[in-house]
């Protein structure tokens, strides 16, 4: 019989494995593409090719997701919204929480993941680049 702490570690390891597998599928292109509303959530005021903007948004989300360490006691799928200022090189200059998920621990985890992801991917088309981004993250999306 396993102890409660061993069982919890096993459950956490299984969840990490599930998230890593999902990320690998997304990065490989096996996951469904973002919905039409994703660019509006991720990159407001976009000009130019909407598919290029959506692709850039997907690249940014994938890179940040690769660096997030989600709290083990997370319930639901709360959204956190951030304003991110970029340099032309893709390096993150500042991150500011716009709308909290309701969990300080989760908000801090997203912020650390954004900073750790610097430099963020640059868009395939230069005219799509925006210095100021508004990014919305949900742990289960």
KOLSE-745000 format. One record per residue (C-alpha): x, y, z; residue number from 1; residue in one letter. Coordinates in nm, 2 decimals, decimal comma. Last residue first. Layout:
residues N
+--------+--------+--------+------+------+
:     c1 :     c2 :     c3 : resi : resn :
+--------+--------+--------+------+------+
:      X :      Y :      Z :  NUM :    a :
...
+--------+--------+--------+------+------+
END
This chain:
residues 141
+--------+--------+--------+------+------+
:     c1 :     c2 :     c3 : resi : resn :
+--------+--------+--------+------+------+
:  -0,65 :   2,51 :  -2,32 :  141 :    x :
:  -0,63 :   2,35 :  -1,97 :  140 :    x :
:  -0,41 :   2,61 :  -1,80 :  139 :    x :
:  -0,58 :   2,91 :  -1,95 :  138 :    x :
:  -0,37 :   3,20 :  -2,09 :  137 :    x :
:  -0,46 :   3,53 :  -2,24 :  136 :    x :
:  -0,20 :   3,74 :  -2,41 :  135 :    x :
:  -0,21 :   4,11 :  -2,49 :  134 :    x :
:   0,09 :   4,20 :  -2,70 :  133 :    x :
:   0,27 :   4,53 :  -2,74 :  132 :    x :
:   0,56 :   4,55 :  -2,98 :  131 :    x :
:   0,35 :   4,40 :  -3,27 :  130 :    x :
:   0,50 :   4,19 :  -3,55 :  129 :    x :
:   0,26 :   4,11 :  -3,83 :  128 :    x :
:   0,45 :   4,32 :  -4,09 :  127 :    x :
:   0,76 :   4,10 :  -4,03 :  126 :    x :
:   0,59 :   3,79 :  -4,17 :  125 :    x :
:   0,70 :   3,46 :  -4,02 :  124 :    x :
:   0,64 :   3,61 :  -3,68 :  123 :    x :
:   0,92 :   3,62 :  -3,42 :  122 :    x :
:   0,93 :   3,36 :  -3,15 :  121 :    x :
:   0,96 :   3,49 :  -2,79 :  120 :    x :
:   1,30 :   3,57 :  -2,66 :  119 :    x :
:   1,22 :   3,52 :  -2,38 :  118 :    x :
:   1,03 :   3,21 :  -2,27 :  117 :    x :
:   1,15 :   3,23 :  -1,91 :  116 :    x :
:   0,98 :   3,57 :  -1,88 :  115 :    x :
:   0,65 :   3,43 :  -2,01 :  114 :    x :
:   0,68 :   3,12 :  -1,78 :  113 :    x :
:   0,75 :   3,34 :  -1,48 :  112 :    x :
:   0,44 :   3,55 :  -1,55 :  111 :    x :
:   0,23 :   3,23 :  -1,60 :  110 :    x :
:   0,35 :   3,09 :  -1,27 :  109 :    x :
:   0,29 :   3,42 :  -1,09 :  108 :    x :
:  -0,07 :   3,43 :  -1,21 :  107 :    x :
:  -0,12 :   3,06 :  -1,11 :  106 :    x :
:   0,01 :   3,13 :  -0,75 :  105 :    x :
:  -0,20 :   3,45 :  -0,72 :  104 :    x :
:  -0,51 :   3,25 :  -0,81 :  103 :    x :
:  -0,81 :   3,45 :  -0,92 :  102 :    x :
:  -0,71 :   3,43 :  -1,29 :  101 :    x :
:  -0,60 :   3,79 :  -1,27 :  100 :    x :
:  -0,67 :   4,04 :  -1,54 :   99 :    x :
:  -0,41 :   4,28 :  -1,67 :   98 :    x :
:  -0,09 :   4,13 :  -1,53 :   97 :    x :
:   0,21 :   4,32 :  -1,66 :   96 :    x :
:   0,51 :   4,17 :  -1,84 :   95 :    x :
:   0,80 :   4,39 :  -1,95 :   94 :    x :
:   1,09 :   4,38 :  -2,20 :   93 :    x :
:   1,04 :   4,03 :  -2,34 :   92 :    x :
:   1,29 :   3,96 :  -2,61 :   91 :    x :
:   1,14 :   3,91 :  -2,96 :   90 :    x :
:   1,44 :   4,08 :  -3,13 :   89 :    x :
:   1,22 :   4,38 :  -3,21 :   88 :    x :
:   1,18 :   4,43 :  -2,83 :   87 :    x :
:   0,86 :   4,31 :  -2,68 :   86 :    x :
:   0,61 :   4,45 :  -2,43 :   85 :    x :
:   0,37 :   4,19 :  -2,28 :   84 :    x :
:   0,03 :   4,28 :  -2,14 :   83 :    x :
:  -0,11 :   3,98 :  -1,95 :   82 :    x :
:  -0,45 :   3,81 :  -1,91 :   81 :    x :
:  -0,52 :   3,52 :  -1,68 :   80 :    x :
:  -0,80 :   3,27 :  -1,75 :   79 :    x :
:  -0,92 :   3,02 :  -1,50 :   78 :    x :
:  -0,97 :   2,65 :  -1,61 :   77 :    x :
:  -1,11 :   2,47 :  -1,31 :   76 :    x :
:  -0,91 :   2,35 :  -1,01 :   75 :    x :
:  -0,53 :   2,38 :  -0,96 :   74 :    x :
:  -0,39 :   2,20 :  -0,66 :   73 :    x :
:  -0,07 :   2,09 :  -0,83 :   72 :    x :
:   0,02 :   2,45 :  -0,94 :   71 :    x :
:   0,12 :   2,46 :  -1,30 :   70 :    x :
:   0,48 :   2,48 :  -1,40 :   69 :    x :
:   0,49 :   2,68 :  -1,72 :   68 :    x :
:   0,79 :   2,68 :  -1,95 :   67 :    x :
:   0,66 :   2,47 :  -2,24 :   66 :    x :
:   0,33 :   2,65 :  -2,22 :   65 :    x :
:   0,52 :   2,98 :  -2,29 :   64 :    x :
:   0,67 :   2,84 :  -2,61 :   63 :    x :
:   0,34 :   2,69 :  -2,73 :   62 :    x :
:   0,15 :   3,02 :  -2,66 :   61 :    x :
:   0,41 :   3,22 :  -2,85 :   60 :    x :
:   0,40 :   2,98 :  -3,15 :   59 :    x :
:   0,01 :   2,98 :  -3,15 :   58 :    x :
:   0,01 :   3,36 :  -3,15 :   57 :    x :
:   0,25 :   3,37 :  -3,44 :   56 :    x :
:   0,03 :   3,13 :  -3,63 :   55 :    x :
:  -0,28 :   3,33 :  -3,56 :   54 :    x :
:  -0,10 :   3,65 :  -3,68 :   53 :    x :
:   0,02 :   3,47 :  -4,00 :   52 :    x :
:  -0,34 :   3,34 :  -4,06 :   51 :    x :
:  -0,48 :   3,69 :  -4,01 :   50 :    x :
:  -0,24 :   3,84 :  -4,28 :   49 :    x :
:  -0,19 :   4,21 :  -4,24 :   48 :    x :
:  -0,28 :   4,42 :  -3,94 :   47 :    x :
:  -0,35 :   4,31 :  -3,58 :   46 :    x :
:  -0,51 :   4,54 :  -3,34 :   45 :    x :
:  -0,52 :   4,28 :  -3,06 :   44 :    x :
:  -0,28 :   3,98 :  -3,05 :   43 :    x :
:  -0,38 :   3,70 :  -2,82 :   42 :    x :
:  -0,75 :   3,73 :  -2,76 :   41 :    x :
:  -0,83 :   3,85 :  -3,11 :   40 :    x :
:  -0,59 :   3,59 :  -3,26 :   39 :    x :
:  -0,77 :   3,31 :  -3,07 :   38 :    x :
:  -1,12 :   3,40 :  -3,19 :   37 :    x :
:  -1,08 :   3,21 :  -3,52 :   36 :    x :
:  -1,01 :   2,90 :  -3,33 :   35 :    x :
:  -0,66 :   2,77 :  -3,27 :   34 :    x :
:  -0,55 :   2,47 :  -3,47 :   33 :    x :
:  -0,63 :   2,12 :  -3,36 :   32 :    x :
:  -0,33 :   1,93 :  -3,21 :   31 :    x :
:  -0,11 :   1,72 :  -3,43 :   30 :    x :
:   0,11 :   2,01 :  -3,54 :   29 :    x :
:   0,42 :   1,87 :  -3,39 :   28 :    x :
:   0,43 :   2,15 :  -3,14 :   27 :    x :
:   0,08 :   2,07 :  -3,03 :   26 :    x :
:   0,15 :   1,70 :  -3,01 :   25 :    x :
:   0,46 :   1,76 :  -2,80 :   24 :    x :
:   0,26 :   2,00 :  -2,58 :   23 :    x :
:   0,00 :   1,73 :  -2,52 :   22 :    x :
:   0,26 :   1,48 :  -2,43 :   21 :    x :
:   0,43 :   1,72 :  -2,19 :   20 :    x :
:   0,09 :   1,79 :  -2,02 :   19 :    x :
:   0,01 :   1,42 :  -1,98 :   18 :    x :
:   0,36 :   1,35 :  -1,84 :   17 :    x :
:   0,32 :   1,64 :  -1,59 :   16 :    x :
:  -0,02 :   1,50 :  -1,49 :   15 :    x :
:   0,13 :   1,15 :  -1,44 :   14 :    x :
:   0,42 :   1,29 :  -1,24 :   13 :    x :
:   0,17 :   1,48 :  -1,02 :   12 :    x :
:  -0,04 :   1,16 :  -0,97 :   11 :    x :
:   0,27 :   0,96 :  -0,87 :   10 :    x :
:   0,38 :   1,24 :  -0,63 :    9 :    x :
:   0,03 :   1,23 :  -0,48 :    8 :    x :
:   0,04 :   0,85 :  -0,44 :    7 :    x :
:   0,38 :   0,88 :  -0,27 :    6 :    x :
:   0,26 :   1,14 :  -0,03 :    5 :    x :
:  -0,06 :   0,94 :   0,05 :    4 :    x :
:   0,16 :   0,63 :   0,13 :    3 :    x :
:   0,14 :   0,34 :  -0,10 :    2 :    x :
:   0,00 :   0,00 :   0,00 :    1 :    x :
+--------+--------+--------+------+------+
END
